[in-house]
């Protein structure tokens, strides 16, 4: 771990990936910390900035743009050209990174609970296969730091949103212990759940054809590690965003 970012896919020479820590976070949008890009050796790469909307649109970048590229209504990016820095911004939502060393293709998605319900991570795998001829078994994935099960408490409606498409959610959601009614007015005891979004994404990726041994999951929780990360939930909303980046070199 560097002072400003966590390295991603450091076992591969053809790709550089990072997830910025609090010290490398940026105010507002888009994520444009030149110092972080420079330290990661990506100062000359051309960034692609998706304007994230918690949906599942994924854009394919198949040639190097002349200028930094901003894409509306986009939460996922895939690319097969060198020198294009895919970026996403995060303050609890998970970044999911992809790399296929055989086809030399990459992908990066912003997967909060809404994006995860829509299956944005397996959709990126599918798109890498259709656009770039990748095969699931060749793809490596890294599920980055984000809000973990310890802190992701939700109402039953979030579980229900998952249940329609992902029946295995029951294995990854745990009912929160009942609270005295006077402690949280309006919350009936037993109506809250802790959901393991990282496990849901992992399972979705395995079902999409990625080998379990090709999936790495960050143990970091952005919500309960305030010394390292910004957190929308912990801070009650924040403009600070940590950046994820991935680039073929
Ligand atoms: Zn936590």
Boltz pocket constraint, residues with backbone or C-beta under 6 A from the ligand:
constraints:
  - pocket:
      binder: B
      contacts: [[A, 147], [A, 148], [A, 149], [A, 150], [A, 151], [A, 152], [A, 221], [A, 222], [A, 223], [A, 224], [A, 225]]
      max_distance: 6.0
